[in-house]
Amino acid sequence: RAHSNPFSDHQLEYPKSPRHMDWARFYPDFISKDSGTLPTDKRVEIADIGCGFGGLLVDLSPEFPETLILGMEIRVQVTNYVEDKIIALRAQHKGTGKYSNINVIRGNAMKFLPNFFEKSQLKKMFFCFPDPHFKQRKHKARIITNTLLSEYAYVLRVGGIIYTISDVLDLHEWMKSHLNEHPLFERLTELEEKEDKCVQIMTHSTEEGKKVERNKGSKFIACYRRIPDL
Amino acid sequence: MKHPFQLILANREGSLLFASTKNVVQVFSTENGQLIAKWIDPIDTFHTLKKQQKEKIQALKEKTEGPVKIPKIPVPGKGAPPIFNYIRNMHLTGDESKLIVTTDSDKAVVILELNLDNSDFESRIVVLSRQAFAKRPCAISIKEDDSRLVVADKFGDVYDVSLDKNFLTLEQQAPKKSILGHVSMLTNVIFAKNHIITSDRDEHIRVTQYPKTYIIERYLFGHSQFVSCLKLCPWNEDILISGGGDDFINIWNWTTGDLLFHLDLTSYVQPLITDRHLAPMRFQNKEGNLTETNVSELLVHDHKLFVLIECTSAVLIFDFQSTDNLPLLHVIKTQSPVVHISIALSKLYVALEDYTIDGFEIFDTNTFQPVLEDVSKNIYSNSTVEFESTTEQYPLYHVAQLRKRGEH
C-alpha cells in the first residue's frame, strides 16, 4: 500500500501523552543500569518526519552518537523495513553500540506529534522529499502548512532547526513561503545552510535523494530556525 | 406528530427559550409558553450540489461551443443515508441582541438579529449576515465583548470573523486563512481570557494564545476517546470541564495544565444504559452485550455540574462547590430520553424525545422537581414543527458517531 490517508487512518497506535510513551524499548542501550529506565535527560531530540526507508537515520546515527533520533513513517510496510534494517545494523555492530541511538515508529505526524513529544523537546526536525500532493484540493495534506507549523514550533525548542529538501520546485516554494510567513521561524543564512553538516547528510543520504541524483534532478533546500515567542 | 426539539437555549434571564428543530428556530416565552418568533432556514439541502452543478455548467460553456449537456446533480442512490438540513449550533451574543446559528445546508454561519418586541411577527428575527464556509462549521464561540466570532470546521480549521456592526451587513465569503488548526474534526472552540481552547475527535484539548494563534501553549492530555463537551466554569474562568466518549469527566486548570479532578461516571451511568447503547453490530463482542455511552452535554451553573449522557432518560447533577470532590447531588429521571438541556437562573430546561405533548419539561435546580408544567406543555404544543412519516424525522443523537473505529 503506497499511500495512507493521514486524515482518516484510525488504526494507529499512539501514546495518550508523551509521558505514557515507553522510549526505553526503542533505545535499550541507553537504559541506565541503576534505574532500569532511560535517564530523565535522555529524550528523542532529532525527528525525521516521513523517514521512508531510513537512509537519513542511518547516516545521522554516527554523527550524533549520544543523541536519540526517531524516524516517523505512516506506511506500515516501510516502517517494518526500517525496523528490520536497524535490527540488522545493530546486530552487525554488536558490542560497539552503533545504531543504538536510532529507531523508527509507525505514526501520523500530522495528527499526533504532540502525543509523542513534549513542548520544546526537539532540536532538529527533518522533512526530506515530502509527498508533493500536486492537486490543488490535496494541498491541505502537505506536511508543511501554516497550521501544522505552529505544532512543529511547539515541539521544537527555541534555536531548534527545521530542515527541508525536495526535488519538486513547486513544493519547495510552498514550504519556503509558509515557513517565511510563520512568525516563529526564520531562515538560516546561506552560509549557515552551507556549513551545517546535517544539510550535507540530508542532501545525499536518502533513497529519494539518490534517485534524484540518478535522474539528474535538482534538489532544493530550505532550513529554518525556531525563534522565541514574542 | 411533533418533532422533538434538537437544540434548546435559554437566555440569561430565563424569560425566553430558543429551540431548533430541523431547519427551524423557534422562540418561546417561558412565562406563558407562547411562540414569540420563528425563523426557517430557506436554503435547501441540495444547495451546495446545485451550486456545484452551476459551476460545472459554467466551466463547460466556456470550453465548448453550442449546447452544453447539463451534468446531473448526484442523487443519493438506494440505501444511501438521507441528507438532513441541520442547525448544528445556537449561541446568543453576550448582549443577547443576536442569535448565531450554523447551518449544514450551505455550511454557513448565520447571524440573526432579534427584535422580539416588534409588533410584526415576521420581523422579529431578521438575517443580518450569512457567511458560507468551505467546510461545515462544527462549533463556534463568541468573544466576551461580542467583537469577534471564531468558527471551527470539520476539517480542523478555525476561522476568526469580526462581529463589527459595519461588517455584519455584508454578505461575505468566509476568510480563506485559518488562525489555527488541528488535523482532526473539531468538536469545540472556546474563547478563554487571552486564549482559545479547542477540542477534537482525536482526544486532544489544546490551549492556544489569542490573538497570537501561532503560539500553542499546551495540551491537556487525559482523554482516551473523543472530546465532545468543553465548558468553562463561570465562577472561576481558570477551570475547564471536559467530557466525551470516555466513562469520565475531567476538570482542569487549563492555565497550568493540571488535572484537578477525574470524575468517574461508570457507576452513575450503569443504571441508565438501555439497548440503544449497544455498540453497532460490526463492532460488537462475542456475547453481543458491549455498550457505549457518551457525554452529550455539560452545563456548569450555580456550583453544580449537570451531565447529560446521550440517549438516557436522566440528567445527572453533581455538587461542584469544590474541585477536590464532586459528589452526586441528584439524578433527575424523565419519561423519555433527553435530547438536550439548557439552564438559566434556577431552572433547568429539558428537551425530550416525545412526539405528542410531553416533549419539554422544566425543573427547579434546587429542589430538582418539575415545575411550570402548564408553561412547558404550552411550549411544546405551540411548536409548529411536525412530521408525518418516519423518513421525515431527523436523527436526534449525533455524539456517538464521533467515536473512532479501527478498520476490520
Interface residues (C-beta under 8 A of the other chain):
Chain A: P6 F7 H10 Q11 K16 S17 R19 M110 K111 F112 P114 N115 K119 K140 T145 N146 T147 L148 L149 S150 E151 A153 Y154 H182 P183 L184 D229
Chain B: F155 G156 D157 K177 S178 L180 G181 H182 V183 S184 D202 E203 H204 T208 K212 T213 Y214 I215 I216 R218 Y219 F221 G222 S224 K404 R405 G406 E407
